[in-house]
Amino acid sequence: MVIGVQEVKMKTKLPENYLELIASAKKAMRFSYSPYSKFRVGAAALTEDKKIFTGVNIENASYSLTLCAERSAVACAVNSGQKKFTAVAVASSAKKGCPPCGACLQFISEFGADIDIIYAGKDGIFKVKKLCELLPEVFTLKK
């Protein structure tokens, strides 16, 4: 398991299933519905049993109703009965990539703070961080 922050060139140092996860997020990005921002995002959630579920950002004319790719992917997995995740990868049209927004991190945290978050840019650099590093003071009702 990857721990902490890493910046790596494509196809080095990442576990093989993470490369597949990133590729799935990039492939999903093609289906992004982003007519307003033109900011395309694809995400892929990896379950403990190695299944991959993808999602895309879906914009709405009422901006607050926009759905982020990360929440879309996790919702797809949960809809299929999955609730245990090891990683979520995010691919975007940004050159250096971007981490999930706070709302997405909070949403994903419902399923664990130890989940790896991988975000990739068009420059071929990937960053890997634990969710708890990106959102250290997560809100929870769990004990």
C-alpha positions as CSV (number, residue, x, y, z in Angstrom):
1,M,0.0,0.0,0.0
2,V,1.3,3.5,-0.9
3,I,1.7,5.7,2.2
4,G,2.0,9.4,2.3
5,V,2.7,11.7,-0.6
6,Q,4.4,10.5,-3.8
7,E,4.9,12.1,-7.1
8,V,5.7,9.5,-9.7
9,K,6.1,9.3,-13.4
10,M,3.5,7.1,-15.2
11,K,4.0,3.4,-14.7
12,T,6.6,3.6,-11.9
13,K,6.2,2.9,-8.2
14,L,2.5,2.6,-8.2
15,P,0.9,-0.8,-7.5
16,E,-0.4,-2.3,-10.8
17,N,-4.0,-2.0,-9.8
18,Y,-3.5,1.7,-9.2
19,L,-2.3,2.1,-12.8
20,E,-5.5,0.4,-14.0
21,L,-7.5,2.6,-11.6
22,I,-5.9,5.8,-13.1
23,A,-6.4,4.5,-16.6
24,S,-10.1,3.8,-15.8
25,A,-10.5,7.4,-14.4
26,K,-8.9,8.8,-17.6
27,K,-11.1,6.7,-19.8
28,A,-14.2,7.8,-17.9
29,M,-13.3,11.5,-18.3
30,R,-14.4,11.3,-21.9
31,F,-18.0,11.0,-20.8
32,S,-17.8,14.1,-18.6
33,Y,-20.8,16.5,-19.0
34,S,-19.1,19.8,-18.5
35,P,-20.6,22.3,-20.9
36,Y,-20.2,25.3,-18.6
37,S,-16.7,25.0,-17.1
38,K,-15.2,22.8,-19.8
39,F,-13.3,21.2,-16.9
40,R,-13.5,17.4,-17.5
41,V,-13.1,15.0,-14.6
42,G,-13.2,11.2,-14.4
43,A,-12.9,9.1,-11.3
44,A,-12.5,5.5,-10.5
45,A,-13.2,3.8,-7.1
46,L,-11.4,0.6,-6.2
47,T,-13.1,-1.7,-3.8
48,E,-11.5,-4.1,-1.3
49,D,-12.4,-7.0,-3.6
50,K,-10.6,-5.3,-6.6
51,K,-13.7,-4.1,-8.5
52,I,-13.5,-0.7,-10.2
53,F,-16.4,1.7,-10.5
54,T,-16.2,4.9,-12.6
55,G,-17.9,8.2,-12.6
56,V,-17.7,11.6,-14.2
57,N,-18.5,15.2,-13.3
58,I,-22.0,16.2,-14.4
59,E,-22.7,19.9,-14.5
60,N,-26.0,21.6,-14.1
61,A,-27.1,25.1,-15.1
62,S,-27.9,25.6,-11.4
63,Y,-24.2,25.2,-10.4
64,S,-24.8,24.0,-6.9
65,L,-26.5,20.9,-8.3
66,T,-23.3,19.8,-10.2
67,L,-22.2,16.3,-9.3
68,C,-18.4,15.7,-8.9
69,A,-16.8,12.6,-10.6
70,E,-15.6,11.2,-7.3
71,R,-19.1,11.2,-5.7
72,S,-20.4,9.8,-9.0
73,A,-18.0,6.8,-8.9
74,V,-18.5,6.1,-5.2
75,A,-22.3,6.3,-5.6
76,C,-22.1,3.9,-8.6
77,A,-20.2,1.4,-6.4
78,V,-22.6,1.7,-3.4
79,N,-25.5,1.2,-5.8
80,S,-23.9,-2.1,-6.7
81,G,-23.6,-3.1,-3.0
82,Q,-20.0,-2.1,-2.5
83,K,-19.0,-0.1,0.7
84,K,-15.4,-0.9,1.3
85,F,-12.8,1.1,-0.7
86,T,-9.0,1.0,-0.9
87,A,-8.5,3.9,-3.3
88,V,-10.1,6.5,-5.5
89,A,-8.4,7.9,-8.5
90,V,-9.2,11.2,-10.1
91,A,-8.1,12.3,-13.6
92,S,-8.8,15.8,-14.9
93,S,-8.1,18.1,-17.8
94,A,-5.8,20.2,-15.5
95,K,-2.2,20.0,-16.4
96,K,-1.0,19.1,-12.9
97,G,-4.2,17.3,-11.8
98,C,-6.2,18.4,-8.8
99,P,-7.3,16.7,-5.5
100,P,-11.0,16.1,-4.8
101,C,-12.9,19.0,-3.3
102,G,-13.8,19.1,0.4
103,A,-17.3,17.9,-0.3
104,C,-16.0,14.8,-2.1
105,L,-13.4,14.1,0.6
106,Q,-16.2,14.3,3.2
107,F,-18.4,12.1,1.1
108,I,-15.7,9.4,0.6
109,S,-14.7,9.6,4.3
110,E,-18.0,8.0,5.1
111,F,-16.3,4.8,4.0
112,G,-13.0,5.2,5.7
113,A,-10.2,7.7,6.4
114,D,-7.4,5.4,5.3
115,I,-8.5,5.3,1.6
116,D,-5.8,6.3,-0.9
117,I,-6.6,9.3,-3.0
118,I,-4.7,9.3,-6.4
119,Y,-4.9,12.4,-8.6
120,A,-3.4,12.6,-12.0
121,G,-2.8,15.5,-14.4
122,K,-2.1,15.6,-18.1
123,D,1.6,16.0,-17.3
124,G,1.9,12.3,-16.3
125,I,2.6,13.0,-12.6
126,F,0.4,11.2,-10.0
127,K,0.0,12.2,-6.4
128,V,-1.1,9.7,-3.8
129,K,-2.3,10.8,-0.4
130,K,-4.4,9.2,2.3
131,L,-7.8,10.8,2.6
132,C,-7.1,11.7,6.3
133,E,-4.1,13.7,5.0
134,L,-6.3,15.7,2.7
135,L,-9.1,16.2,5.2
136,P,-7.5,15.7,8.7
137,E,-10.5,17.0,10.7
138,V,-13.3,14.9,9.0
139,F,-16.8,15.3,10.3
140,T,-18.2,12.0,11.6
141,L,-21.0,10.6,13.6
142,K,-19.3,7.3,14.0
143,K,-17.5,6.5,17.3
